[in-house]
Amino acid sequence: MTDQHGELDSALERVIDAARRHLSAVRAADGRIDDDDVWQAYVELNNASHAYDERLLDAFGEVTPWDVEAIDPDEADARFGGATENVEATDPYPRVISVRQRRDYRVPSVSALMRVAEVARRDSTPEDDEPAPVEGVGEAVLELLQSGDGSLGALDIPELEPLDGVVMVSEVGTPVDLESFEDDDAVGPFQPAADDRLIGRLDEHPFLELDDEHDHVH
């Protein structure tokens, strides 16, 4: 029984050491996604916990709260993509993908759109400051984009009626350099280069109202 106690104590120490190494790896990664050191430390902690749980069960018929299964370290990287070192890039298309999108809107009520934009600006302005007035339809739309998530989804509101839109995906040789264009340049950042290759175009059409669809059913 003494040897069994000693083995159990050693198994517990391995859990504690693995937990410390895992915490150290997590701190070093500082939130980095899919960090290999964190994954390896996780596998080690998982397996140490599983081994301790098994020894505790054998010795006293007791279990820990850790409901884990052993992970094969040799298979872990292959299963979860952790081993990427020394892998040569074989992609024959080391290019940049450019996505250009345009969507047009009709403004049913300018005053209604202005009110929504003013509310959005007021909500994003510190309480001690007085928000500047929203001047014009274009500024109202820009305010809604800035106060939202920055995507066109922020403009899916009743105060804007979506019209047709288009999305173009291209392979480009050089990524856009925004510093080379003036702030008021509405063409340059979107102008395709001579070596750009258009992959495809997706046309967007607004959904028809149900009543309109029913009117066209015969």
C-alpha positions in Angstrom: 0.0 0.0 0.0 2.9 2.3 0.7 4.2 2.0 -2.9 0.7 2.7 -4.1 0.5 5.9 -1.9 3.9 7.0 -3.3 2.8 6.4 -6.9 -0.4 8.4 -6.1 1.6 11.3 -4.6 3.9 11.3 -7.7 0.9 11.3 -10.0 -0.5 14.3 -8.2 2.8 16.2 -8.4 2.8 15.6 -12.2 -0.7 17.2 -12.3 0.5 20.2 -10.3 3.6 20.6 -12.5 1.6 20.2 -15.7 -0.9 22.8 -14.5 1.9 25.3 -13.8 3.4 24.7 -17.2 0.0 25.2 -18.8 -0.6 28.4 -17.0 2.9 29.6 -18.0 2.2 28.8 -21.7 -1.2 30.6 -21.6 0.4 33.7 -20.1 3.2 33.7 -22.7 0.6 33.3 -25.5 -1.3 36.3 -24.2 -4.5 35.5 -26.0 -2.9 34.2 -29.2 -5.2 31.8 -31.0 -4.0 28.2 -31.7 -0.7 28.6 -29.9 1.3 25.4 -30.2 2.9 25.7 -26.7 -0.5 26.1 -25.1 -1.8 23.1 -26.9 1.1 20.9 -25.9 0.8 22.0 -22.3 -2.9 21.3 -22.5 -2.3 17.7 -23.7 0.2 17.2 -20.9 -2.1 18.5 -18.2 -5.0 16.4 -19.6 -3.0 13.2 -19.6 -1.5 13.9 -16.1 -5.0 14.5 -14.8 -6.3 11.3 -16.4 -3.4 9.3 -15.0 -4.0 10.6 -11.5 -7.7 10.0 -11.7 -7.0 6.3 -12.7 -4.6 5.8 -9.9 -7.0 7.3 -7.3 -9.7 5.0 -8.6 -7.4 1.9 -8.3 -6.2 2.8 -4.8 -9.4 4.0 -3.1 -12.3 3.6 -5.6 -12.6 7.4 -5.7 -12.6 9.7 -8.7 -11.8 13.4 -9.3 -14.2 15.9 -10.9 -12.1 15.8 -14.0 -14.0 13.9 -16.7 -11.1 13.6 -19.2 -9.9 10.9 -21.6 -6.2 10.3 -22.4 -4.9 12.0 -25.6 -2.3 10.4 -27.7 0.5 13.1 -28.0 1.6 11.7 -31.3 -1.9 12.0 -32.8 -2.8 15.3 -31.1 -1.0 17.5 -33.6 -2.4 15.6 -36.6 -5.9 15.8 -35.3 -6.0 19.4 -34.2 -3.4 21.0 -36.6 -0.9 21.9 -33.9 2.3 20.8 -35.7 3.0 23.3 -38.5 6.7 23.8 -38.1 9.1 23.0 -40.9 6.2 22.8 -43.4 7.1 24.3 -46.7 4.6 26.5 -48.5 3.6 24.8 -51.7 0.7 27.2 -52.7 1.3 28.1 -56.4 -0.8 31.3 -56.0 1.0 33.6 -53.5 -1.4 36.4 -54.3 -3.7 38.8 -52.5 -7.5 38.5 -52.7 -9.4 41.7 -53.1 -13.1 42.0 -52.4 -14.9 45.0 -53.7 -18.5 45.7 -52.7 -21.1 48.2 -53.6 -24.7 48.5 -52.5 -27.0 51.4 -53.3 -29.9 52.7 -51.1 -33.0 54.8 -51.6 -33.8 57.2 -48.7 -37.6 57.1 -48.2 -37.4 59.9 -45.5 -34.4 62.1 -45.1 -35.7 63.4 -41.7 -36.2 59.8 -40.4 -32.7 58.9 -41.4 -31.2 62.0 -39.8 -33.0 61.2 -36.5 -31.6 57.7 -36.4 -28.1 58.9 -37.1 -28.4 61.6 -34.5 -29.4 59.0 -31.9 -26.5 56.8 -32.9 -24.1 59.8 -32.6 -25.5 60.7 -29.2 -25.1 57.2 -27.9 -21.4 57.1 -28.9 -20.6 60.5 -27.5 -19.3 60.8 -23.9 -22.0 62.1 -21.5 -20.1 65.3 -20.7 -19.8 66.3 -24.4 -22.4 67.7 -26.7 -22.6 65.8 -29.9 -22.2 67.7 -33.2 -25.2 67.8 -35.4 -25.4 65.4 -38.3 -25.2 67.3 -41.5 -26.5 65.6 -44.6 -27.6 62.2 -45.7 -24.0 61.0 -46.5 -22.8 62.0 -43.0 -25.8 60.2 -41.5 -24.9 57.0 -43.3 -21.2 57.3 -42.4 -22.3 57.8 -38.7 -24.4 54.6 -38.8 -21.4 52.7 -40.2 -19.0 54.0 -37.6 -21.4 53.4 -34.7 -22.2 49.9 -35.9 -19.8 47.1 -36.7 -18.4 48.9 -39.8 -20.0 46.5 -42.2 -23.0 47.1 -44.6 -25.1 45.1 -42.1 -25.2 48.3 -40.0 -27.3 49.9 -42.8 -30.0 47.2 -42.7 -32.5 49.5 -41.2 -36.1 50.6 -42.2 -34.8 54.2 -42.9 -32.8 52.9 -45.9 -34.3 51.0 -48.8 -31.7 48.6 -50.3 -31.4 48.7 -54.1 -29.1 46.5 -56.2 -25.5 45.8 -55.2 -22.5 44.0 -56.5 -19.5 42.1 -55.0 -16.4 41.4 -57.1 -13.6 39.1 -56.0 -10.2 39.5 -57.7 -6.7 38.2 -57.4 -4.3 41.2 -57.1 -0.6 41.3 -57.2 -0.2 44.1 -54.6 -2.4 44.9 -51.6 -3.9 48.4 -51.4 -1.7 51.2 -50.0 -4.2 53.6 -48.5 -1.4 56.1 -47.7 -0.9 56.7 -51.4 -4.4 58.0 -51.9 -5.9 61.3 -50.8 -8.8 61.1 -48.3 -11.2 62.6 -50.9 -10.1 60.2 -53.7 -13.2 58.1 -54.4 -11.7 56.2 -57.4 -8.1 55.3 -56.7 -8.5 52.7 -53.9 -11.1 50.8 -56.0 -9.4 51.1 -59.4 -8.2 47.7 -60.6 -4.6 47.4 -61.6 -3.5 46.1 -65.0 -2.5 42.7 -63.6 -5.6 42.2 -61.4 -7.6 39.1 -62.4 -11.3 39.1 -61.8 -12.4 35.8 -60.3 -16.1 36.4 -60.2 -19.0 38.8 -59.6 -22.0 38.4 -57.4 -25.0 40.5 -58.2 -27.2 41.4 -55.2 -30.9 42.1 -55.6 -33.2 43.2 -52.8 -35.7 40.7 -51.6 -39.2 41.1 -53.0 -42.1 41.7 -50.6 -44.3 38.7 -50.0 -47.3 40.6 -51.4 -45.4 41.3 -54.6 -44.4 37.6 -54.9 -48.0 36.6 -54.5 -49.1 39.0 -57.1 -46.8 37.3 -59.6 -48.1 33.8 -58.9 -50.6 32.5 -61.4 
